[in-house]
């Protein structure tokens, strides 16, 4: 018999235009699959308000930020819009923000500046961040060191790194969010084994990262929980309850 678990997807792009015709059916299926918490991540000004509206309509939560893929969009108008959006009581975090390899007309300097400005806004607003880091880890840690940043609230999205990297992120105050990537990753296994229970989150990155040739959906976090429990040799029920508790604590929900 399949046990009932409270499922949490802390990184879901339900506002993505690709899901425009499926959102209602996805949300209905989330209820069927016991998905209790979803953080709807907005990635650009065009979907920030949609993320907030969906969070309000379906009693989920929203996160808004300019994804590094779109860093060239940053300007004073976008910054003001972001600051306006975070005044909503449905916005629980700023993200997805972070660092990635420059594309198109981007530069390393642009990416760093846009990331740091959004990090400043999050700290000023006392909001956690949803971090996207796809540069060598030393670049990320060096940038924080240069700016004197020693503590960040939030989580590192889709963590697949080593235990050594995980420890440095935990020392910053960050939690680690695990996706179905752990099903095929080897380097991350030691981090999964050792990360404190109160620093674990689960996610899907819906609709990205297809799962077993299926479209990724929030209830696929159950598979993540199963793998985490297997690696950690613990009860999946205890683990799912801990993730739910972590989510509520980090994003100040009830």
C-alpha positions as CSV (number, residue, x, y, z in Angstrom):
1,X,0.0,0.0,0.0
2,X,1.4,3.4,-1.0
3,X,1.8,5.6,2.1
4,X,0.4,9.1,2.1
5,X,3.2,11.7,2.3
6,X,3.0,15.5,2.5
7,X,4.9,16.6,-0.7
8,X,6.8,19.8,-1.1
9,X,8.1,21.3,-4.4
10,X,10.2,24.4,-3.5
11,X,11.1,25.1,-7.1
12,X,8.4,25.0,-9.7
13,X,7.8,27.2,-12.7
14,X,4.1,26.9,-12.8
15,X,3.9,30.5,-14.3
16,X,5.9,29.4,-17.3
17,X,4.1,30.1,-20.5
18,X,4.6,26.5,-21.6
19,X,2.1,25.5,-19.0
20,X,-0.5,28.1,-19.7
21,X,-3.1,25.6,-20.9
22,X,-2.3,23.0,-18.2
23,X,-2.1,24.9,-15.0
24,X,-5.5,24.1,-13.7
25,X,-5.2,20.4,-14.4
26,X,-1.7,20.3,-12.8
27,X,-3.0,22.0,-9.7
28,X,-5.9,19.6,-9.4
29,X,-3.5,16.6,-9.8
30,X,-1.3,18.1,-7.1
31,X,-4.1,17.8,-4.6
32,X,-4.6,14.2,-5.6
33,X,-0.9,13.5,-5.1
34,X,-0.8,15.2,-1.6
35,X,1.4,18.1,-2.8
36,X,1.0,20.5,0.1
37,X,3.5,23.3,-0.7
38,X,4.7,24.7,-3.9
39,X,7.0,27.7,-4.4
40,X,6.2,29.1,-7.8
41,X,9.4,30.6,-9.2
42,X,9.1,33.6,-11.5
43,X,12.2,34.2,-13.7
44,X,11.5,37.5,-15.5
45,X,9.2,40.5,-15.3
46,X,6.8,38.9,-17.7
47,X,5.9,36.1,-15.3
48,X,6.3,37.7,-11.8
49,X,2.7,38.8,-11.5
50,X,1.5,35.5,-12.9
51,X,3.5,33.7,-10.2
52,X,1.9,35.9,-7.5
53,X,-1.6,35.5,-9.0
54,X,-1.3,31.7,-9.1
55,X,0.0,31.6,-5.6
56,X,-3.0,33.6,-4.4
57,X,-5.5,31.6,-6.5
58,X,-4.3,28.2,-5.3
59,X,-2.9,29.0,-1.9
60,X,0.7,28.4,-2.8
61,X,3.7,30.7,-2.5
62,X,5.6,32.8,-5.0
63,X,9.2,33.7,-5.6
64,X,10.3,36.4,-8.0
65,X,13.6,37.3,-9.5
66,X,15.6,37.8,-12.7
67,X,17.1,34.5,-13.9
68,X,20.8,34.9,-15.0
69,X,19.8,33.8,-18.5
70,X,17.9,37.1,-18.7
71,X,20.4,39.3,-16.9
72,X,20.6,41.8,-19.8
73,X,17.0,42.8,-19.0
74,X,18.0,44.4,-15.7
75,X,17.5,48.2,-15.5
76,X,15.9,50.7,-13.1
77,X,12.4,49.9,-14.3
78,X,12.8,46.2,-13.7
79,X,14.3,46.8,-10.3
80,X,11.4,48.9,-9.3
81,X,9.0,46.3,-10.5
82,X,10.8,43.6,-8.5
83,X,10.6,45.8,-5.4
84,X,6.9,46.4,-6.0
85,X,6.3,42.6,-6.4
86,X,7.9,41.7,-3.2
87,X,5.5,43.8,-1.3
88,X,2.9,41.1,-1.9
89,X,2.3,38.8,1.0
90,X,2.4,35.8,-1.3
91,X,6.0,36.5,-2.2
92,X,8.1,34.4,0.1
93,X,11.5,34.5,-1.6
94,X,13.6,36.2,-4.3
95,X,14.6,33.9,-7.1
96,X,15.5,32.3,-9.2
97,X,18.7,34.4,-9.2
98,X,22.3,33.5,-9.4
99,X,25.3,33.0,-11.7
100,X,25.8,31.1,-15.0
101,X,28.0,31.2,-18.0
102,X,27.5,34.4,-20.1
103,X,25.3,34.1,-23.2
104,X,24.6,36.4,-26.1
105,X,25.5,39.9,-25.2
106,X,26.0,39.2,-21.5
107,X,29.3,39.6,-19.6
108,X,30.6,38.1,-16.4
109,X,30.4,41.6,-14.9
110,X,26.8,42.0,-15.8
111,X,25.8,38.6,-14.3
112,X,27.7,39.4,-11.1
113,X,26.2,42.8,-10.7
114,X,22.6,41.7,-11.4
115,X,23.0,38.8,-9.0
116,X,24.5,40.9,-6.2
117,X,21.9,43.7,-6.6
118,X,19.1,41.1,-6.2
119,X,20.8,39.6,-3.3
120,X,21.0,43.0,-1.7
121,X,17.3,43.5,-2.3
122,X,16.5,40.2,-0.7
123,X,18.6,41.0,2.4
124,X,17.1,44.4,2.8
125,X,13.6,42.8,2.5
126,X,14.6,40.0,4.9
127,X,13.6,37.4,2.2
128,X,15.3,34.1,1.5
129,X,16.7,33.5,-2.0
130,X,16.4,30.7,-4.6
131,X,19.9,30.3,-5.9
132,X,20.9,29.1,-9.4
133,X,24.7,28.5,-9.5
134,X,26.2,27.0,-12.6
135,X,29.7,28.5,-12.5
136,X,32.7,26.9,-10.8
137,X,32.0,27.0,-7.1
138,X,35.1,28.9,-6.3
139,X,33.8,31.8,-8.5
140,X,30.7,32.0,-6.4
141,X,32.4,31.8,-3.0
142,X,35.1,34.3,-4.1
143,X,32.5,36.8,-5.1
144,X,30.8,36.5,-1.8
145,X,34.1,36.9,0.0
146,X,35.0,40.0,-2.0
147,X,31.7,41.6,-1.0
148,X,32.0,40.5,2.6
149,X,28.9,38.4,2.5
150,X,29.0,35.7,5.1
151,X,25.4,34.7,5.6
152,X,22.6,34.1,3.1
153,X,19.0,32.9,3.8
154,X,17.5,30.5,1.3
155,X,18.4,27.5,-0.7
156,X,20.7,26.3,-3.4
157,X,18.4,25.0,-6.2
158,X,19.1,21.5,-7.7
159,X,22.2,20.8,-5.7
160,X,24.4,18.1,-7.2
161,X,27.8,19.1,-5.8
162,X,30.3,17.4,-3.4
163,X,30.0,17.3,0.4
164,X,32.9,19.8,0.6
165,X,30.8,22.3,-1.4
166,X,27.7,21.4,0.6
167,X,29.5,22.2,3.8
168,X,30.5,25.6,2.6
169,X,26.9,26.4,1.5
170,X,25.6,25.2,4.8
171,X,28.1,27.4,6.6
172,X,26.6,30.4,4.8
173,X,23.2,29.5,6.2
174,X,21.8,28.0,3.0
175,X,19.7,24.9,2.7
176,X,20.1,22.4,-0.1
177,X,17.3,21.5,-2.5
178,X,17.4,18.1,-4.3
179,X,15.8,17.2,-7.6
180,X,15.6,14.0,-9.6
181,X,19.2,14.7,-10.6
182,X,20.2,12.7,-7.5
183,X,18.9,9.5,-9.2
184,X,21.8,9.5,-11.6
185,X,24.4,11.6,-9.7
186,X,27.3,10.0,-7.7
187,X,29.3,13.0,-6.5
188,X,26.2,14.3,-4.6
189,X,25.6,11.1,-2.6
190,X,27.9,12.0,0.3
191,X,26.2,15.4,0.6
192,X,22.8,13.7,0.7
193,X,24.1,11.3,3.4
194,X,25.5,14.1,5.6
195,X,23.4,17.2,5.2
196,X,21.5,17.9,8.4
197,X,17.8,17.0,8.2
198,X,16.7,20.5,8.9
199,X,18.6,21.8,5.8
200,X,16.9,19.6,3.2
201,X,14.3,20.7,0.6
202,X,12.8,18.9,-2.4
203,X,12.0,20.2,-5.9
204,X,11.1,19.4,-9.5
205,X,12.0,22.5,-11.5
206,X,8.7,21.8,-13.4
207,X,8.4,21.9,-16.4
208,X,12.2,21.5,-17.0
209,X,14.3,18.3,-16.6
210,X,12.0,15.6,-18.0
211,X,11.6,12.6,-15.7
212,X,11.6,9.1,-17.2
213,X,10.5,10.6,-20.5
214,X,7.5,12.2,-18.8
215,X,6.9,15.9,-18.4
216,X,8.2,17.0,-15.0
217,X,5.4,17.7,-12.5
218,X,5.4,18.7,-8.8
219,X,4.4,15.3,-7.5
220,X,7.6,13.8,-8.8
221,X,9.2,15.0,-5.6
222,X,7.9,11.8,-4.1
223,X,10.6,10.0,-6.2
224,X,13.2,12.4,-4.8
225,X,12.1,11.7,-1.2
226,X,12.3,7.9,-1.9
227,X,15.9,8.2,-3.1
228,X,16.8,10.5,-0.2
229,X,15.4,8.1,2.3
230,X,17.2,5.2,0.6
231,X,20.5,6.9,0.7
232,X,20.1,8.2,4.3
233,X,18.6,4.9,5.6
234,X,15.7,6.7,7.2
235,X,11.9,6.7,7.3
236,X,10.4,8.4,4.2
237,X,7.6,9.6,6.4
238,X,9.9,11.3,8.9
239,X,11.9,12.8,5.9
240,X,8.8,14.2,4.2
241,X,7.6,15.7,7.5
242,X,11.0,17.3,8.0
243,X,11.0,18.8,4.5
244,X,7.6,20.3,5.1
245,X,8.7,21.7,8.4
246,X,11.9,23.1,6.7
247,X,9.8,24.8,4.0
248,X,7.5,26.4,6.5
249,X,10.4,27.7,8.6
250,X,12.4,29.0,5.7
251,X,9.5,30.7,3.9
252,X,7.6,31.7,7.1
253,X,4.4,29.9,6.1
254,X,2.0,28.1,8.4
